[in-house]
Amino acid sequence: MTSINTDAILETLVFIAIFLLLPPLLVGIIRKTKARFQNRIGAPLLQPYFDLLKLLSKGETISKHTSWIFRSTAAINVSLLIILAFLAPWTSLRPFNLGADLFLVIYLLALTRFFTVLSALDAGSAFGGFGASREVTLALLVEPAVILCLAAIGSVSQTSDLGVAFSFNNIALANQPGLWFIAGCGLFLASLVELSRMPADDPTTHLELTMVHEAMILENSAANLALVEYAHFLKILILLGISSQCLLHAIPFFWHTTELILVFSSLVSIMILAASIAIIESVAVKLRWTKLPEFIAYSVAMSIFCVFIALSKNLN
C-alpha cells in the first residue's frame, strides 16, 4: 500500500511539474527554432521564464476606464486552463483520471476566449475592440473543426469522455490509424488559428492591420501581463498536447509499449509540434484576412473526413 501511494504521489508531482514548467519552454523552443532558421543565435531557450519573472517585478499601469473584468480576466483564464490541464488528454500521464467530457473541454476553452474578449473590450481601446472582433470571427470559423474531430473520436469509442477515448486501452480505436492521423492533423491546423500563429496571425508584429491576439492584450502590464502570457503558454501546451496524442495513437507501436515510453513520447511529440510551428512561421507568410477562411477550410475538411470514418465504423 505504501508503495502504491508513493507511486501515485510521484506521478502527481511529475504531472504538476510538467504542466507548470513546460509551457514557457515550448515558447522558447519556437523562438529558438525560428532564430536558427533565420541564421540568428536568438534568445536563450529559457528566456520566457526570465521574461515572466521580469514582468512580475514591474510596476503596473492600468487605465482608469477598466473594471473588475479587466483586473480578473488573467487570473480567471489561468485558473480555467489549469483545470483544463487536469481534464484534457494532452499527455498519457493522467494521475487523477478525472472525467474529461468533450463538451466540458470545448466550453472551458470557449470560456477563456470569452473572458479575453471581454477584457479587451473593457479597456476601451480601439486596438482591443479590433482584435476582439477578429478573435470571435476566427473562433466561429475554427471551432466546428475542433468539435467534429473530437466528436468523431468519441463516437467510435462510444463515449464523450475524452480520457476514456484517448486511453491506449481503448480497443475500439486501436485499429483506426487513419482516423487518429486525420484528427491530429486537423486539430493541429485548428490550433494554429486558436493560438493566433502563422498563417492566421503573426505573434511578433505590432502592426494594427495584422494583430489579433496581441491587440487584445496591449493594455496589460506587469503581473497582469505575466498571467496573460502564462495563460497563453498553457493553451499552447494543451492544444498541441491533444494534437500530438492523436498522432501518437495513429502509430501502432505505442499501443503495445510501456507507460514510461508513452509519457516520454508525449513530451517529445509536443516539443516536435512546437518546433513545427516555428518551421511553418519561418517559411510561410501571414495570409490576408479574406484568405483565412480558405486555410481554416482545410481543418474543417479533415474534421468532416473524421466524421465519415466514424460513421462508416459505427455502421459496420
N, C-alpha and C positions, 0 to 999 in steps of 0.2 A: 504493500500500500504506500509506503514511504517513497519507494522508487517511482511509482506511478505519479504521485503528487509532485515529486521533484521534476520529472519529465514534463508534466503539464505546466508547471511554473516556468521552467526553462523555455518551453515553446512560446508561452505568453510573452516573456521578456524579449525573446528574439523577434517576435512579431511586432511588438510595440517599438522596439529599436529600429526595425526596418522601415515601418511606415512613418516614423518621425524623422529619421536621418536620411533616407534615400531620396525623397523629393528634391531637395536642393542639389543633390549630386547629379540627378538626371538633367537638371538645367545646366549644371557645369559641364556635363558630357556634351550636350547640344552646342553650347557656346565654344567649347574647345574643339570639337569636330569641325564646326564652321570656320574657326580660325585657321585650322590646318589646311582646309580646302582653299582658303584664301592666301596661303603661304605666309601666315602670321603665327607667332607663338601663342598669342592670346592670353587671356587671364588665367590664373591658376584654376585647377579643377574644383577646388574648394571655395572659389570666390563667392558663390551665392551664400554660403554660410557667413562669410565676413560681411557681406552686404546687409544681411538680416540683422546681424549684431550691431552694425553701424547705425542702421535705422532706429533700432531700439534705444540708442543713446542720444538721439537727436531731439530737439525741441519741436513741438507740434504746432502747426498753423492751421486753424480751422475757420472757415467762413462763418460770419455771423448769421447767415441765412439758413444754415443747416439745422436739422432737428435731430432727435434721438435716433432716427433711422440711419443717418449717415454715420453717427458715432458707433452704432451697434452692429452694422452690417458685417464688418470684417470679423468680429468675434463670432457672430452667428454662423457665417459661412465656414469658418474653421471648425466650429463645433459640428455642423452638419456633415462636413467632409470626413471628420474623424469617425463619426457614426457610420458613414458610408464605407470607410476603410475597414471597419469591423464586419460589415454586412456583405459587401460586394466580393465576388470571387476573383480578385485581381491577382491572387497568388494561391498556390496549392497549400500553403501553410495557413490554416484557419483554426486556431486553438479553441475558440469558443463555439464553433459550429452553430452560429446564430442563423435563424431563418432569413434568407435574402430574397424576399418576394420581388419578382420582376418589376411590378408596378411601384412598389415602395422605392426601389433603387432609382427608377426613372423620375419619380416625383421628388425625391431628395435632390437629384441633380437639377431638376427644374426649379426647385425652391432656392437653391444657391444662386441661380441666374436671376430669379425674381428679386431677391434682395440686392444683388449687384446693380440691377437696372434701377430699382427704387433709390438706391444710394446715389447713383449718377444723376438722377432727376432731382433728388432732394437738394443737391448742391447748387442748383440753379444755373449751372454752367452750360454755355452753348455747346461746347465740346461734349459734355456729359450727355446731353439730350441727343446729340448727333450719334454718339457711339451706342447709346441705349437703343435707339431706333434700329440701327443696323444689327445689333446683337439679337433683338427679338425677331427680326426678319430671318436671320440665319438660323435661329433656333426653330422657327416654324418650318423651314425647309429641311433641316437635317434630322430633327427628332424622329420622324417616321422611319428613317433608315435604322436608327439605333433600336427603336421599339420592335420593328419587324425582325431584325437579326436575332435579338434575344428571345422574342416570342416564338420564332421558328425552332430554336434550340429547346425551349421549354415545351413546345408542342410535341416534339418527338420523344422527349423524356417523360411526358405525361405529368408535368408539374410546373408550377410557376415559381418554385423555389430555385433560384439560380445556384445556391450552394449544392443542392442535390443534382441539378442538371450538369454542373461543371465538375462533379466528382469523377475521379478516374475509376470509381467502382460502378458507374452507371453503364450497365451492359447495353441499354437501348441505344446509346450513342457511340459505342465502342467501334462500330464499323461504318462510321459516317465521316470519313476524312474530307470528302467534298463539301459537306455542309459546314464543318468546322473551319475549313480553309476560306471559303467564300465569306462566311460570317466574320472571320478575323480580318480579312481584307476590307470588307465593308465597314466594320467598326473602326478600323484604323483610319480610313479616309474620312469617316464622320468625325473622328477625334481631331483631325487637323482643323476642321471647321469649328468644333466645340471649343478647342483650345486657342482659337484665333492664330493659327500658324499659317505659313505659306501653303498653298497659294491663296488662301482666304484672307489672310491679314499678315502684315509684316510687323512682328513684335518689336523690331528695332527702330522703327520710324516714329516720328512725332509730327508728321505732316497731317493736317486736318482732313485732307481728302482721302486718306487711306486708313486712318485709325479706327479700330473697333474696340478691342479690349482696353488698350492704353488710354483711349479717350474717356472711358468711364471711370478711371482711377486717378485722373490728373489732380483732383482736389485732395487726395490723400497724402499724408506726410508722416514721417517719424514712425512711431509704434503702430499707428493705424495702417500705414502703408506696408510695414513689415508683415502684419497679419494678412493683408490683402494679397501680398506676394506669396506668402506661405500657403494660403488657401489655393491659389492658382497652381503652385507646385504640387500640392496634394491631388488636385484634379488631374494633373498630368500623370501622376503615378497611377491613379485608379483607372483612368480611361486606357492608358497604354497597357496596364496590367490585364484588363479584361480582354483586350485585343490579343495580347501575347498568349493568354490562356487558351483562346480559341485556336491559335496557330499551333500551340503545343499539342492540343487534343487531336489535331489533324495528322500528327506523326505517330504511327503505331507503336514505336519503341517506348514512348512514355506511358503507355497503358500497362506495361509489364515491368516497370522499374521500381526502384525503392523511393521512399518518401524523401530521403535526403537529396537524391538526384533531382527529384521533382522541384523541391524548394530552390536548389541552386540554379536549375534550368529556368525557373520562373524569373528569378532576379536577373539572370544573364539576358533572357529574351526581352525583358523590359528595357534594359540598357541598350540592346541592339536596336529596338524600335526608336529609342531616343536618338541614337546615332543616325538612324534612317531619316528622322525628321530633319536633322542637321544637313544631311546629304541632299534631301529634297529642297531645302531652303537655299542650298549653295548652287544648285543647278537650275532651279525654277524661278520664275518671276511671279509677282503678285498679279492675279487676274483682275481685270476690270470688274466693277460691281455688277454690270449686266451679264458678265460671263460666269459668275459664280454659280447660278442655278445649274448650268451645264456640268460643272465639276461635281456638284452635290448629286446630280442625277446618276453618276457612276456608283456612288454609295447606295442610293435608293435602288438602283437596278440590281446590285448584288444582294440587297435585302430581299427583293422580290424573288430572286433565284433561290434564296434560302427558304422562302415560304413554299415555293413549288416543290423543292426537295422534301420539305416536311410533309406537305400534303400527299405526295407520292408514297412516302414512307408510312403514313397513317392509313392510306387506302390499302396498302399491302398487308 
